[in-house]
Amino acid sequence: MLPSLYRYGTGKFGLSQASRSFSTVQIFGNSGAAEFIAAAGSVTSIPKLHGLPEVIVTGRANCGKSTLFNAVLGRRNLLHTSKKAGRTRELNFFRVGAEPGKLILVDAPGYGARGKAEWGALFDKYIETRRELRRVYILFNAKHLLNAYDTRMLIHLSTKLIDDRGIQPFTLQAVITKADCIPGDKVSETIAQLRKDIWEAAPLCLPPIVTSATMSPPFGLDEMRKNIADACGLL
């Protein structure tokens, strides 16, 4: 089902937790320590890393995921940003924290009308087999309500949240981006509608975090950092 979402036109909780706790400042405070470490354009090239907890980020093309996570990591261009959709074509792995790192953030290609079936197959294989995966972040642009691709992706991810043994291998977290783009008199209505649509498609999805990476000051970044650290068992 998932690869069709990308077509043109159309940790395991059983793993041991971290042996000590960190503050979000210790994890994200040194922005210079975050760095790109690997890319995977095919299933066979998904890297074997050092067992650090991982989170992966997905969303419809141009949902603002690179801009948001650059801001979360305190960088301007660590994750590639572009006004042209579809520039991310691989799974890109970024280490967060000074070597050996605290966690791994994985940037996935966007899904939707500008996506490709092979990107969906790669993403699917990763979330089905990656023992280090702790949480999937799915991003939605506040300027638009959910479309058919978003709903189908939420439903698809929901089928992966409980495995054949009845174990939840990872959690699913919704994020609303570009909240500053909602007209002032429509904020409550728009956020409420997005929350409703997300819940109806994926009842097990965690309630959305509302963010804006371009407001001054940015909104929701501290909540995102805490959420990521908590998902990885670092707090």
ZIWO-V459584 format. One line per field, one symbol per residue. psi: psi as a letter, one per 20 degrees, with the letter a starting at -180 (. if undefined). Layout:
psi = ???
This chain:
psi = gghhhiqph.opiiqqrqirqqrhghgihnhiipqphqqoirgijpqobkjqqqqqprrqpkikhggghgghikrhkgppqqipqjhojropppppqqpjrhrpppoqqqrahjaqhhgghggghghhiohiphqpppqppiiqrqahggghgggghhiiipaijjqohrrppqpprkhiipqhjjgggggggggghgghhnhipqqqpprpiiqorqpighhgghgggghjki.
